[in-house]
Amino acid sequence: MKLRTFGLTAFLLCTSLLMARPYPSAALQQPVLPTETKLAATGSVSPGIPDEIRSSSLSEAANRFIGVLSSQQGFEQWKQSTWTSYPLGPGTHGWVILVASSGRDIGYLVLYDAGPDKYRLAEYGNGEYPLFSMQTLYRSMVQLELFDYSYKTERLYYNPLQAVWKITVQGADREWYLDAKTGEELPFQDGSKLPKVETGTSPGTKPFTKTEPAHNIIEAGQTAPAEPNQRLPWVQGKPEAGMTERKLQEWIRSARKPVFSAELYSGSVILPLSVSGYHVWSGGDVYVKVLQDDDRYLPFETLASAGGFYP
């Protein structure tokens, strides 16, 4: 394919089917411009996001989580930030919240509607390479040489370990699937290896309520991350049997360097991740800090059910 040269700015304005609407965090009131608008092949702008994403409930929930996290070590920049929300699929009422400061990405949240005035915190992350990063998508699209064609992109979120960009090119006999965190192309060309979901289900943990003040981070721990490709217990050994939240926290507090590994997409992808910390929320949820380009915090339950932890 011949690669057409486009600026990153134009890409950010023209790469999604859905228009996002930005909100300031609780700590900052300056406006931020939408970062993403998809132009259809006809040149018209596709419909905007659903009404509920513009409601005060999602805004308040996002600001509440951002406020809690901004008090944690490493999240200090979140105190002066703006955020933009984008809807997720398939079949769920969820949004990725991209957090920015001084015009650059600094982290993200994934929130799900869990009923009236309730939202689930499916995962969150800290750093300049957030989940569903537009810059990461742009880089991958350049490498794949797809800009000469009419295309559309979709955000598909099945669970914290299986989130993908789906790229459909008009007239092509295949589809492209990219990991939503790293931008790496996944080794399949149709949706047959994607997880099956029921409409209306939402990945996540116990519901957090925007009106409940008790949901805060009550404990945090960290350790130096391992290098999964230099230490290979996840290849040569067996995962820890009967791993519990408490045992993993003890490993981290004792400066061990665990590695988590899972087989994804019907076994076509093996994902090893360095474990480097955790957050315990007052509602009892434990989010495990893993390193994947930068820091992600994923629910312990999700990790434990999908793979294993190696000492």
C-alpha positions in Angstrom: 0.0 0.0 0.0 1.1 3.5 -0.7 1.2 5.6 2.5 -0.4 9.0 2.3 1.1 11.6 4.6 -1.3 13.0 7.1 -0.6 15.1 10.2 -1.5 13.8 13.6 -3.8 16.7 14.2 -5.9 15.8 11.1 -6.0 12.2 12.3 -7.2 13.1 15.7 -10.1 15.0 14.1 -11.1 12.3 11.6 -10.6 8.9 13.0 -13.7 7.8 14.9 -17.4 7.2 14.0 -18.5 8.8 17.3 -17.9 12.4 18.5 -16.6 12.7 22.0 -17.5 15.5 24.4 -14.9 16.7 27.0 -15.5 17.5 30.6 -13.3 19.4 33.1 -12.2 17.5 36.2 -13.3 18.8 39.5 -10.0 20.6 39.9 -9.9 22.5 36.6 -12.5 24.6 34.9 -10.8 25.6 31.7 -12.5 24.2 28.5 -10.9 21.5 26.4 -11.7 20.9 22.7 -13.0 17.6 21.4 -10.1 15.5 20.3 -11.9 13.1 17.9 -14.5 13.3 15.2 -15.0 10.8 12.4 -15.9 12.0 8.9 -17.9 9.4 7.0 -17.0 8.6 3.4 -19.7 11.1 2.3 -18.0 13.8 4.2 -20.7 14.2 6.8 -20.2 13.9 10.5 -21.7 10.8 12.2 -24.2 11.2 15.1 -22.9 12.2 18.5 -22.6 10.2 21.6 -25.8 9.1 23.5 -27.5 11.6 25.7 -26.7 9.7 28.9 -22.9 10.3 28.4 -23.6 14.1 28.7 -25.6 13.7 31.9 -24.4 15.0 35.2 -24.2 11.5 36.6 -21.4 10.3 34.4 -19.6 13.7 34.9 -19.9 13.5 38.7 -18.8 9.9 38.8 -15.7 10.5 36.6 -14.8 13.6 38.7 -15.2 11.6 41.9 -12.8 8.9 40.8 -10.3 11.4 39.3 -10.4 13.2 42.6 -9.7 10.1 44.7 -6.9 9.0 42.4 -5.3 12.4 42.3 -4.4 12.0 46.0 -2.3 8.9 45.3 1.4 8.9 44.7 2.1 9.1 40.9 -1.3 10.6 40.1 -0.6 14.2 41.3 -1.0 15.6 37.7 -4.7 14.5 37.8 -5.4 17.4 40.2 -5.2 19.8 37.3 -6.7 17.9 34.4 -9.5 17.6 31.9 -11.1 14.5 30.6 -12.9 13.3 27.5 -15.3 10.4 27.3 -15.9 7.9 24.5 -18.5 5.1 24.4 -17.4 1.5 24.4 -18.9 -1.6 22.8 -20.2 -4.1 22.2 -23.6 -4.1 23.8 -22.6 -2.3 27.0 -23.2 1.0 28.6 -19.5 1.8 29.2 -17.1 4.6 28.5 -13.3 5.1 28.5 -12.4 8.4 30.1 -9.1 9.8 28.8 -7.5 12.2 31.3 -5.3 15.0 30.0 -3.2 17.8 31.3 -1.5 20.6 29.4 -2.6 19.1 26.2 -1.2 15.6 26.7 -2.6 12.3 27.9 -1.8 11.4 31.5 -4.1 8.5 32.2 -7.6 6.9 31.8 -10.6 5.3 33.5 -13.1 2.8 32.2 -16.6 3.3 33.8 -19.8 1.3 33.3 -23.4 2.2 34.1 -24.5 -0.1 36.9 -27.9 1.3 37.5 -29.4 4.5 38.7 -26.6 6.8 40.0 -24.2 3.9 40.1 -21.0 3.3 38.0 -18.5 0.4 37.9 -14.8 1.2 37.8 -13.6 -1.5 35.4 -10.0 -0.4 35.4 -7.8 2.7 35.3 -4.2 3.6 34.4 -1.6 6.3 34.7 0.8 7.5 32.0 1.1 8.9 28.5 -0.1 5.7 26.8 -3.7 5.3 28.0 -6.2 2.6 26.8 -7.6 3.6 23.4 -5.0 6.3 23.0 -5.5 8.2 19.7 -1.7 8.7 19.4 -1.1 5.0 19.7 -3.8 4.3 17.1 -2.3 6.8 14.7 1.1 5.2 15.0 -0.3 1.8 14.3 -2.4 3.1 11.3 0.8 4.5 9.8 2.6 1.2 10.2 -0.3 -0.6 8.6 -0.5 1.9 5.7 -4.2 2.2 5.9 -4.6 5.9 5.4 -5.2 5.7 1.6 -8.5 4.0 2.2 -12.0 4.7 3.5 -12.1 3.1 6.9 -13.9 3.2 10.2 -12.7 2.4 13.8 -14.5 0.9 16.7 -13.6 0.5 20.3 -14.5 -3.0 21.5 -14.2 -3.6 25.3 -14.8 -7.2 26.5 -12.9 -7.1 29.7 -9.7 -5.4 31.1 -7.5 -8.0 29.3 -9.3 -8.0 26.0 -9.9 -4.5 24.7 -9.3 -3.9 21.0 -9.6 -1.4 18.2 -11.5 -2.8 15.2 -10.6 -1.3 11.9 -12.8 -1.9 8.9 -11.6 -0.8 5.4 -14.1 -0.4 2.7 -13.8 -3.1 0.1 -11.2 -5.1 2.0 -11.8 -8.9 2.5 -10.4 -8.8 6.1 -10.5 -6.7 9.3 -7.7 -5.4 11.5 -7.7 -5.8 15.2 -5.3 -3.9 17.4 -4.6 -4.2 21.1 -6.2 -1.1 22.6 -3.3 -0.5 25.0 -0.2 -1.1 22.9 -1.6 -0.7 19.4 0.0 -4.1 18.3 -1.9 -5.9 15.6 -3.6 -9.1 16.9 -3.0 -12.3 15.0 -6.5 -12.8 13.5 -8.4 -11.1 10.7 -12.1 -11.6 11.7 -14.1 -11.6 14.9 -14.2 -15.4 15.4 -11.7 -15.3 18.2 -13.2 -12.4 20.1 -15.0 -13.1 23.4 -18.7 -13.7 23.2 -20.8 -11.3 25.2 -24.5 -10.9 26.0 -26.1 -7.5 25.3 -26.4 -5.5 28.4 -23.6 -7.2 30.4 -20.8 -5.1 31.7 -17.3 -6.2 32.7 -16.2 -4.7 36.0 -16.2 -5.1 39.8 -18.5 -4.2 42.7 -20.6 -1.1 41.9 -19.3 2.3 43.1 -22.0 4.9 43.8 -21.4 8.6 43.0 -23.3 9.6 46.1 -21.4 7.3 48.5 -18.5 9.1 50.1 -16.9 6.0 51.6 -15.3 4.7 48.4 -11.7 5.7 48.6 -8.3 4.0 48.3 -7.4 2.8 51.8 -4.1 0.9 51.1 -1.5 1.0 48.4 1.6 -1.1 47.8 4.3 -1.3 45.2 7.5 -3.2 44.2 10.0 -2.9 41.4 8.6 -4.6 38.3 10.2 -7.7 36.8 11.1 -8.0 33.1 8.9 -10.8 31.8 11.2 -11.5 28.9 14.2 -11.9 31.1 12.6 -13.9 33.9 10.5 -16.7 32.4 8.6 -18.4 35.2 5.5 -17.9 33.2 7.0 -20.1 30.5 8.9 -22.7 32.4 7.0 -22.9 35.7 3.5 -23.2 37.1 1.3 -20.4 38.4 0.9 -20.1 42.2 -1.9 -22.4 43.3 -4.8 -20.9 45.3 -3.6 -17.3 44.7 -5.6 -14.9 46.9 -5.7 -11.1 47.1 -3.9 -11.3 50.5 -1.1 -13.5 49.2 -0.4 -11.3 46.3 -0.3 -8.2 48.5 2.2 -10.1 50.8 4.3 -10.8 47.8 4.4 -7.2 46.8 5.0 -5.9 50.3 8.0 -8.3 50.6 9.5 -6.9 47.4 8.9 -10.0 45.3 8.5 -9.4 41.6 5.5 -11.4 40.4 4.6 -11.9 36.7 1.0 -12.4 35.6 0.3 -14.4 32.4 -2.8 -15.3 30.5 -3.8 -16.9 27.2 -6.3 -14.7 25.3 -8.4 -14.7 22.2 -8.9 -18.5 22.1 -5.2 -19.1 22.9 -3.9 -17.0 20.0 -2.2 -14.5 22.3 -0.1 -15.0 25.4 0.1 -11.9 27.5 2.8 -11.7 30.3 2.6 -8.6 32.6 4.9 -7.5 35.4 3.0 -6.9 38.7 4.3 -3.9 40.5 1.7 -2.8 43.1 -1.9 -2.7 44.1 -4.7 -0.4 45.4 -7.3 -1.5 47.9 -10.5 0.4 47.8 -12.7 0.9 50.9 -15.5 -1.2 49.2 -13.1 -4.2 49.2 -12.0 -4.1 45.6 -8.4 -4.8 44.9 -6.8 -3.4 41.7 -3.5 -4.9 40.7 -0.9 -2.6 39.2 0.7 -4.1 36.1 3.2 -2.6 33.6 2.2 -2.4 30.0 4.0 0.5 28.4 3.0 2.3 31.5 0.9 1.6 34.6 -2.5 -0.1 34.5 -4.7 -1.1 37.5 -6.8 -4.1 36.8 -9.3 -5.9 39.1 -7.8 -8.9 40.9 -10.9 -11.0 40.1 -10.4 -10.5 36.4 -6.7 -11.5 36.5 -7.3 -14.5 38.7 -10.0 -15.9 36.5 -8.1 -15.3 33.2 -4.6 -16.5 34.1 -2.1 -17.1 36.8 0.5 -15.3 39.0 4.1 -16.5 38.9 6.6 -15.8 41.7 
